[in-house]
Amino acid sequence: MAGQPETLKKRPEFLRCAGRGRKVATPGLVLQVLKREEAEPARVGYTVTKKVGNAVVRNRTRRRLRAALRQVAQTHSLEAVDLVLIGRDSTRSRPFSRLVDDLEHALRKGQAL
């Protein structure tokens, strides 16, 4: 990534990514990818439903997704793309190296890399 990614915060941004983007499911996460025209840094949103657990568990899941994206961004350039990472129940218990592999696979399959 060319810099710190912006964060998707508003519901319409998430819905645009879900409606127009590509969706890739892996054992550790679900990734929605929407390519943009302008060559700006990636924008990233994270979501974890209440089905995954209480607030502590959901926040831990989100932190793991952020850490995995940080690690992937060190080796790959992500620009002109909106990403939504959706945590699953298996996200928190999946070994971190496997979670990073899942994210890289999803980014390749979603054509963000």
DSSP file (Angstrom, degrees, kcal/mol; ACC not computed):
  #  RESIDUE AA STRUCTURE BP1 BP2  ACC     N-H-->O    O-->H-N    N-H-->O    O-->H-N    TCO  KAPPA ALPHA  PHI   PSI    X-CA   Y-CA   Z-CA
    1    1 A M              0   0    0      0, 0.0    78,-0.1     0, 0.0    76,-0.1   0.000 360.0 360.0 360.0 143.6    0.0    0.0    0.0
    2    2 A A        -     0   0    0     76,-0.5     2,-0.3    38,-0.1    77,-0.1   0.658 360.0 -27.6 -73.4 -14.9    1.2    3.4   -0.8
    3    3 A G  S    S-     0   0    0     39,-0.0    39,-0.2     3,-0.0     3,-0.0  -0.925 101.2 -34.0-172.0-167.3    0.3    4.7    2.6
    4    4 A Q  S    S-     0   0    0     -2,-0.3    -2,-0.0     1,-0.1     2,-0.0  -0.555  70.4-119.2 -68.9 127.7   -2.0    4.1    5.5
    5    5 A P        -     0   0    0      0, 0.0    38,-0.2     0, 0.0     2,-0.1  -0.354  22.1-116.7 -69.9 148.6   -5.3    3.0    4.0
    6    6 A E  E     -a   43   0A   0     36,-1.4    38,-2.7    35,-0.1     2,-0.5  -0.400  31.2-118.4 -73.7 162.1   -8.4    5.0    4.5
    7    7 A T  E     -a   44   0A   0     36,-0.2     2,-0.5    -2,-0.1    38,-0.2  -0.893  10.6-133.0-108.7 133.1  -11.2    3.4    6.4
    8    8 A L        +     0   0    0     36,-2.4    38,-0.3    -2,-0.5     3,-0.0  -0.717  38.7 158.1 -76.8 127.4  -14.7    2.7    5.1
    9    9 A K        +     0   0    0     -2,-0.5     2,-0.3    36,-0.1    -1,-0.2   0.643  40.3  80.2-124.7 -26.6  -17.1    3.9    7.7
   10   10 A K  S >> S-     0   0    0      1,-0.1     4,-1.4     4,-0.0     3,-1.0  -0.667  74.7-126.5 -96.5 143.7  -20.4    4.6    6.2
   11   11 A R  H 3> S+     0   0    0     -2,-0.3     4,-2.7     1,-0.3     5,-0.2   0.858 107.3  58.1 -52.9 -44.0  -23.0    2.0    5.3
   12   12 A P  H 3> S+     0   0    0      0, 0.0     4,-2.3     0, 0.0    -1,-0.3   0.852 103.8  53.9 -59.2 -31.9  -23.4    3.1    1.6
   13   13 A E  H <> S+     0   0    0     -3,-1.0     4,-1.7     2,-0.2    -2,-0.2   0.912 110.9  45.1 -66.7 -41.7  -19.7    2.5    1.1
   14   14 A F  H  X S+     0   0    0     -4,-1.4     4,-2.2     2,-0.2    -1,-0.2   0.912 113.8  49.9 -66.0 -42.7  -20.0   -1.0    2.4
   15   15 A L  H  X S+     0   0    0     -4,-2.7     4,-2.7     2,-0.2     5,-0.2   0.863 108.0  53.2 -66.6 -36.1  -23.2   -1.6    0.3
   16   16 A R  H  X S+     0   0    0     -4,-2.3     4,-2.5    -5,-0.2     5,-0.5   0.921 110.9  47.0 -62.7 -43.8  -21.5   -0.3   -2.9
   17   17 A C  H  X S+     0   0    0     -4,-1.7     4,-1.4     1,-0.2    -2,-0.2   0.895 115.2  46.0 -65.2 -40.1  -18.6   -2.7   -2.3
   18   18 A A  H  < S+     0   0    0     -4,-2.2    -2,-0.2     2,-0.2    -1,-0.2   0.877 117.8  42.9 -70.6 -37.3  -21.1   -5.6   -1.7
   19   19 A G  H  < S+     0   0    0     -4,-2.7    -2,-0.2    -5,-0.2    -3,-0.2   0.894 128.7  21.9 -78.4 -41.3  -23.3   -4.8   -4.6
   20   20 A R  H  < S+     0   0    0     -4,-2.5    -3,-0.2    -5,-0.2    -2,-0.2   0.623 108.8  81.9-103.1 -16.2  -20.8   -4.0   -7.4
   21   21 A G  S  < S-     0   0    0     -4,-1.4     2,-0.3    -5,-0.5    13,-0.3  -0.161  80.8 -96.2 -89.1 179.8  -17.7   -5.8   -6.2
   22   22 A R  E     -B   33   0A   0     11,-3.0    11,-2.7    88,-0.2     2,-0.5  -0.710  31.6-146.5 -93.1 147.2  -16.3   -9.3   -6.3
   23   23 A K  E     -B   32   0A   0     -2,-0.3     2,-0.4     9,-0.2     9,-0.2  -0.965  14.9-177.2-119.7 128.9  -16.8  -11.6   -3.3
   24   24 A V  E     -B   31   0A   0      7,-3.0     7,-3.0    -2,-0.5     2,-0.4  -0.987   8.7-159.4-128.6 122.9  -14.3  -14.3   -2.3
   25   25 A A  E     +B   30   0A   0     -2,-0.4     5,-0.2     5,-0.2    -2,-0.0  -0.863  14.8 170.8-104.4 133.8  -14.9  -16.7    0.6
   26   26 A T        -     0   0    0      3,-2.8     3,-0.2    -2,-0.4    76,-0.0  -0.830  49.3 -98.5-128.3 169.5  -12.0  -18.5    2.3
   27   27 A P  S    S+     0   0    0      0, 0.0    63,-0.2     0, 0.0     3,-0.1   0.825 122.0  38.5 -59.6 -30.3  -12.0  -20.6    5.5
   28   28 A G  S    S-     0   0    0      1,-0.2    60,-0.8    70,-0.2     2,-0.3   0.680 126.5  -9.7 -96.7 -18.4  -10.7  -17.7    7.6
   29   29 A L  E     - C   0  87A   0     -3,-0.2    -3,-2.8    58,-0.2     2,-0.4  -0.981  55.3-117.9-165.8 169.2  -12.6  -14.7    6.1
   30   30 A V  E     -BC  25  86A   0     56,-2.1    56,-3.2    -2,-0.3     2,-0.4  -0.987  29.1-160.5-119.4 135.2  -14.8  -13.3    3.3
   31   31 A L  E     -BC  24  85A   0     -7,-3.0    -7,-3.0    -2,-0.4     2,-0.5  -0.960   8.2-165.1-120.4 131.9  -13.4  -10.5    1.1
   32   32 A Q  E     -BC  23  84A   0     52,-2.3    52,-2.2    -2,-0.4     2,-0.4  -0.973  13.5-168.3-112.6 129.4  -15.3   -8.1   -1.0
   33   33 A V  E     +BC  22  83A   0    -11,-2.7   -11,-3.0    -2,-0.5     2,-0.4  -0.969  11.9 178.4-124.2 129.2  -13.3   -6.2   -3.6
   34   34 A L  E     - C   0  82A   0     48,-2.4    48,-3.0    -2,-0.4     2,-0.2  -0.968  21.4-141.8-130.3 116.5  -14.4   -3.2   -5.7
   35   35 A K  E     - C   0  81A   0     -2,-0.4     2,-0.3    46,-0.2    46,-0.3  -0.502  17.1-154.0 -75.7 145.1  -11.9   -1.6   -8.1
   36   36 A R        -     0   0    0     44,-2.7    43,-0.0     2,-0.2    -1,-0.0  -0.793  18.1-129.6-116.7 160.9  -12.0    2.2   -8.3
   37   37 A E  S    S+     0   0    0     -2,-0.3     2,-0.1     2,-0.1    -1,-0.1   0.926  85.2  75.1 -74.9 -47.7  -10.9    4.5  -11.2
   38   38 A E  S    S-     0   0    0      1,-0.1     2,-1.7    41,-0.0    -2,-0.2  -0.416  83.3-125.4 -75.0 143.6   -8.7    6.9   -9.3
   39   39 A A        +     0   0    0     -2,-0.1    -1,-0.1    40,-0.1     3,-0.1  -0.522  61.3 133.5 -88.6  70.7   -5.2    5.7   -8.3
   40   40 A E        -     0   0    0     -2,-1.7    40,-3.6     1,-0.2    41,-0.3  -0.676  64.7 -74.4-111.4 168.1   -5.5    6.4   -4.6
   41   41 A P  B     -E   79   0B   0      0, 0.0    38,-0.2     0, 0.0    -1,-0.2  -0.196  63.6 -85.9 -58.8 156.8   -4.6    4.3   -1.6
   42   42 A A        -     0   0    0     36,-1.2   -36,-1.4   -39,-0.2     2,-0.4  -0.246  34.8-141.2 -61.8 149.8   -6.8    1.4   -0.8
   43   43 A R  E     -ad   6  82A   0     38,-2.2    40,-3.0   -38,-0.2     2,-0.4  -0.964  21.7-164.7-113.1 135.6   -9.9    2.0    1.4
   44   44 A V  E     -ad   7  83A   0    -38,-2.7   -36,-2.4    -2,-0.4     2,-0.3  -0.953  12.6-175.0-128.9 138.4  -10.6   -0.8    3.9
   45   45 A G  E     - d   0  84A   0     38,-2.4    40,-2.9    -2,-0.4     2,-0.4  -0.963   9.2-156.3-127.8 149.2  -13.7   -1.7    6.0
   46   46 A Y  E     + d   0  85A   0     -2,-0.3     2,-0.4   -38,-0.3    40,-0.2  -0.968  12.7 176.7-125.4 139.3  -14.0   -4.5    8.5
   47   47 A T  E     + d   0  86A   0     38,-2.2    40,-2.6    -2,-0.4     2,-0.4  -0.996   9.5 177.3-145.3 140.5  -17.2   -6.1    9.7
   48   48 A V        -     0   0    0     -2,-0.4    40,-0.1    38,-0.2    10,-0.1  -0.977  25.0-135.3-140.7 124.2  -17.9   -9.0   12.1
   49   49 A T    >   -     0   0    0     38,-0.5     3,-1.5    -2,-0.4     4,-0.5  -0.278  24.6-110.3 -79.5 165.5  -21.5  -10.0   12.9
   50   50 A K  T 3  S+     0   0    0      1,-0.3     3,-0.4     2,-0.2    -1,-0.1   0.662 111.3  76.2 -68.2 -15.9  -22.9  -10.8   16.3
   51   51 A K  T 3  S+     0   0    0      1,-0.2    -1,-0.3     3,-0.0     3,-0.1   0.793  87.6  61.6 -62.9 -26.2  -23.2  -14.4   15.3
   52   52 A V  S <  S-     0   0    0     -3,-1.5     2,-0.3     1,-0.2    -1,-0.2   0.849 119.0 -86.5 -71.7 -34.6  -19.4  -14.6   15.8
   53   53 A G        -     0   0    0     -4,-0.5    -1,-0.2    -3,-0.4    -5,-0.0  -0.984  59.2 -32.8 157.9-166.7  -19.6  -13.7   19.5
   54   54 A N  S  > S-     0   0    0     -2,-0.3     4,-2.6    -3,-0.1     5,-0.2  -0.087  73.2 -84.1 -76.0-177.7  -19.8  -10.9   22.0
   55   55 A A  H  > S+     0   0    0      1,-0.2     4,-2.6     2,-0.2     5,-0.2   0.855 127.8  53.5 -60.0 -38.3  -18.1   -7.5   21.7
   56   56 A V  H  > S+     0   0    0      2,-0.2     4,-2.0     1,-0.2    -1,-0.2   0.929 112.1  44.2 -63.3 -45.0  -14.7   -8.8   23.0
   57   57 A V  H  > S+     0   0    0      2,-0.2     4,-2.3     1,-0.2    -2,-0.2   0.910 113.7  50.3 -67.1 -42.8  -14.6  -11.7   20.5
   58   58 A R  H  X S+     0   0    0     -4,-2.6     4,-2.4     1,-0.2    -2,-0.2   0.909 111.2  48.6 -63.5 -41.8  -15.7   -9.4   17.6
   59   59 A N  H  X S+     0   0    0     -4,-2.6     4,-2.4     2,-0.2    -1,-0.2   0.892 110.7  50.5 -65.7 -39.3  -13.1   -6.8   18.4
   60   60 A R  H  X S+     0   0    0     -4,-2.0     4,-2.1    -5,-0.2    -1,-0.2   0.906 110.2  50.8 -63.2 -40.9  -10.4   -9.5   18.6
   61   61 A T  H  X S+     0   0    0     -4,-2.3     4,-2.0     2,-0.2    -2,-0.2   0.924 110.5  48.7 -62.2 -45.0  -11.5  -10.9   15.3
   62   62 A R  H  X S+     0   0    0     -4,-2.4     4,-2.4     1,-0.2    -2,-0.2   0.899 109.3  52.8 -61.9 -41.4  -11.3   -7.4   13.7
   63   63 A R  H  X S+     0   0    0     -4,-2.4     4,-2.4     1,-0.2    -1,-0.2   0.896 108.1  51.1 -62.3 -39.8   -7.8   -6.8   15.2
   64   64 A R  H  X S+     0   0    0     -4,-2.1     4,-2.3     2,-0.2    -1,-0.2   0.898 109.9  49.8 -64.5 -39.9   -6.7  -10.1   13.6
   65   65 A L  H  X S+     0   0    0     -4,-2.0     4,-2.3     2,-0.2    -2,-0.2   0.912 111.2  49.2 -64.8 -42.1   -8.0   -9.0   10.2
   66   66 A R  H  X S+     0   0    0     -4,-2.4     4,-2.5     1,-0.2    -2,-0.2   0.921 111.7  48.9 -61.8 -43.9   -6.2   -5.7   10.5
   67   67 A A  H  X S+     0   0    0     -4,-2.4     4,-2.1     1,-0.2    -2,-0.2   0.898 110.4  50.9 -64.5 -40.1   -3.0   -7.3   11.4
   68   68 A A  H  X S+     0   0    0     -4,-2.3     4,-2.2     1,-0.2    -1,-0.2   0.915 111.1  48.1 -63.9 -42.4   -3.3   -9.8    8.5
   69   69 A L  H  X S+     0   0    0     -4,-2.3     4,-2.7     1,-0.2    -2,-0.2   0.901 109.1  53.6 -65.5 -39.8   -3.9   -6.9    6.1
   70   70 A R  H  X S+     0   0    0     -4,-2.5     4,-1.0     1,-0.2    -1,-0.2   0.921 110.2  47.8 -58.5 -43.5   -0.9   -5.0    7.5
   71   71 A Q  H  X S+     0   0    0     -4,-2.1     4,-0.6     1,-0.2     3,-0.5   0.906 113.6  46.3 -66.0 -41.9    1.3   -8.0    6.9
   72   72 A V  H >X S+     0   0    0     -4,-2.2     4,-1.7     1,-0.2     3,-1.1   0.888 108.0  57.8 -66.7 -38.1    0.1   -8.5    3.4
   73   73 A A  H 3< S+     0   0    0     -4,-2.7    -1,-0.2     1,-0.3    -2,-0.2   0.717  94.8  66.1 -67.5 -21.0    0.4   -4.8    2.6
   74   74 A Q  H 3< S+     0   0    0     -4,-1.0    -1,-0.3    -3,-0.5    -2,-0.2   0.815 115.1  27.7 -68.8 -29.1    4.1   -4.9    3.5
   75   75 A T  H << S+     0   0    0     -3,-1.1     2,-0.4    -4,-0.6    -2,-0.2   0.615 121.5  51.2-107.5 -16.5    4.8   -7.1    0.5
   76   76 A H  S  < S-     0   0    0     -4,-1.7     2,-0.6     2,-0.0    -1,-0.1  -0.933  73.9-128.3-126.4 147.3    2.0   -6.1   -1.9
   77   77 A S        -     0   0    0     -2,-0.4     2,-0.6    36,-0.1    -3,-0.1  -0.835  22.2-170.9 -94.6 122.8    0.8   -2.8   -3.3
   78   78 A L        +     0   0    0     -2,-0.6   -36,-1.2    -5,-0.1   -76,-0.5  -0.947  21.2 150.1-116.3 111.6   -2.9   -2.2   -2.9
   79   79 A E  B     +E   41   0B   0     -2,-0.6   -43,-0.1    33,-0.3     3,-0.1  -0.961  52.7  19.1-139.2 156.4   -4.2    0.9   -4.7
   80   80 A A  S    S+     0   0    0    -40,-3.6   -44,-2.7    -2,-0.3     2,-0.3   0.871  97.3 109.2  55.3  44.1   -7.4    2.0   -6.4
   81   81 A V  E     -C   35   0A   0    -41,-0.3   -38,-2.2   -46,-0.3     2,-0.5  -0.999  59.6-143.5-148.9 145.3   -9.5   -0.6   -4.6
   82   82 A D  E     -Cd  34  43A   0    -48,-3.0   -48,-2.4    -2,-0.3     2,-0.4  -0.941  24.4-168.5-105.6 132.4  -12.1   -0.8   -1.8
   83   83 A L  E     -Cd  33  44A   0    -40,-3.0   -38,-2.4    -2,-0.5     2,-0.5  -0.966  13.6-169.4-123.1 137.0  -11.9   -3.8    0.4
   84   84 A V  E     -Cd  32  45A   0    -52,-2.2   -52,-2.3    -2,-0.4     2,-0.6  -0.982  10.0-161.1-122.8 118.6  -14.3   -5.1    2.9
   85   85 A L  E     -Cd  31  46A   0    -40,-2.9   -38,-2.2    -2,-0.5     2,-0.6  -0.883   5.4-161.3-100.6 123.0  -13.0   -7.9    5.2
   86   86 A I  E     -Cd  30  47A   0    -56,-3.2   -56,-2.1    -2,-0.6   -38,-0.2  -0.915  12.6-137.3-109.4 120.1  -15.7   -9.9    6.9
   87   87 A G  E     -C   29   0A   0    -40,-2.6   -38,-0.5    -2,-0.6     2,-0.2  -0.489  17.1-158.5 -77.0 143.5  -14.7  -11.9    9.9
   88   88 A R    >>  -     0   0    0    -60,-0.8     3,-1.2    -2,-0.2     4,-0.6  -0.653  35.3-101.7-111.5 171.5  -16.0  -15.5   10.4
   89   89 A D  T 34 S+     0   0    0      1,-0.3     3,-0.5    -2,-0.2     4,-0.4   0.846 124.1  52.7 -60.9 -33.5  -16.3  -17.6   13.4
   90   90 A S  T 3> S+     0   0    0    -63,-0.2     4,-1.5     1,-0.2    -1,-0.3   0.573  87.7  84.4 -80.2  -8.7  -13.2  -19.4   12.4
   91   91 A T  T <4 S+     0   0    0     -3,-1.2    -1,-0.2     1,-0.2    -2,-0.2   0.902  89.9  47.4 -61.5 -41.9  -11.2  -16.2   12.0
   92   92 A R  T  < S+     0   0    0     -4,-0.6    -1,-0.2    -3,-0.5    -2,-0.1   0.794 118.1  39.6 -74.4 -27.2  -10.3  -16.0   15.7
   93   93 A S  T  4 S+     0   0    0     -4,-0.4    -1,-0.2    -3,-0.2    -2,-0.2   0.575  90.2 105.0 -98.6  -9.7   -9.1  -19.6   16.0
   94   94 A R  S  < S-     0   0    0     -4,-1.5     5,-0.1    -3,-0.2   -66,-0.0  -0.500  85.2-101.2 -72.0 136.3   -7.3  -19.9   12.7
   95   95 A P    >>  -     0   0    0      0, 0.0     4,-2.1     0, 0.0     3,-0.6  -0.309  32.1-122.3 -55.2 139.7   -3.5  -19.9   12.9
   96   96 A F  H 3> S+     0   0    0      1,-0.3     4,-2.4     2,-0.2     5,-0.2   0.861 109.9  54.2 -59.0 -40.2   -2.3  -16.4   11.9
   97   97 A S  H 3> S+     0   0    0      1,-0.2     4,-2.0     2,-0.2    -1,-0.3   0.877 110.0  48.2 -63.2 -35.7   -0.1  -17.6    9.1
   98   98 A R  H <> S+     0   0    0     -3,-0.6     4,-2.6     2,-0.2    -1,-0.2   0.864 109.3  53.5 -69.9 -36.1   -3.1  -19.5    7.6
   99   99 A L  H  X S+     0   0    0     -4,-2.1     4,-2.2     2,-0.2    -2,-0.2   0.912 109.2  48.1 -64.1 -42.3   -5.2  -16.3    8.0
  100  100 A V  H  X S+     0   0    0     -4,-2.4     4,-2.6     2,-0.2    -2,-0.2   0.911 111.4  50.7 -63.5 -42.4   -2.6  -14.3    6.1
  101  101 A D  H  X S+     0   0    0     -4,-2.0     4,-2.6     1,-0.2    -2,-0.2   0.905 108.9  52.0 -61.1 -41.7   -2.5  -17.0    3.4
  102  102 A D  H  X S+     0   0    0     -4,-2.6     4,-2.6     1,-0.2    -2,-0.2   0.916 110.7  48.0 -59.8 -43.7   -6.3  -16.9    3.1
  103  103 A L  H  X S+     0   0    0     -4,-2.2     4,-2.6     2,-0.2    -2,-0.2   0.923 111.9  48.1 -65.6 -44.8   -6.2  -13.1    2.7
  104  104 A E  H  X S+     0   0    0     -4,-2.6     4,-2.4     2,-0.2    -1,-0.2   0.918 112.9  49.2 -61.1 -43.1   -3.5  -13.3    0.0
  105  105 A H  H  X S+     0   0    0     -4,-2.6     4,-2.7     1,-0.2     5,-0.2   0.925 112.1  48.2 -61.2 -45.2   -5.5  -16.0   -1.8
  106  106 A A  H  X S+     0   0    0     -4,-2.6     4,-2.5     1,-0.2    -2,-0.2   0.892 110.9  50.7 -64.9 -39.8   -8.7  -13.9   -1.6
  107  107 A L  H  <>S+     0   0    0     -4,-2.6     5,-3.0     2,-0.2     6,-1.0   0.903 112.7  46.3 -64.7 -41.1   -6.9  -10.8   -2.9
  108  108 A R  H ><5S+     0   0    0     -4,-2.4     3,-1.2     3,-0.2    -2,-0.2   0.938 115.1  46.0 -64.9 -46.3   -5.4  -12.7   -5.9
  109  109 A K  H 3<5S+     0   0    0     -4,-2.7    -2,-0.2     1,-0.3    -1,-0.2   0.850 112.8  49.9 -66.8 -34.5   -8.7  -14.3   -6.7
  110  110 A G  T 3<5S-     0   0    0     -4,-2.5    -1,-0.3    -5,-0.2    -2,-0.2   0.413 113.6-122.5 -82.0   1.9  -10.5  -11.0   -6.3
  111  111 A Q  T < 5S+     0   0    0     -3,-1.2    -3,-0.2    -4,-0.2    -2,-0.1   0.810  76.6 124.9  59.8  36.5   -7.9   -9.4   -8.6
  112  112 A A      <       0   0    0     -5,-3.0   -33,-0.3    -6,-0.2    -4,-0.2   0.625 360.0 360.0 -93.0 -17.2   -6.8   -6.8   -6.1
  113  113 A L              0   0    0     -6,-1.0    -5,-0.1    -9,-0.1   -36,-0.1   0.400 360.0 360.0-100.6 360.0   -3.1   -7.9   -6.3
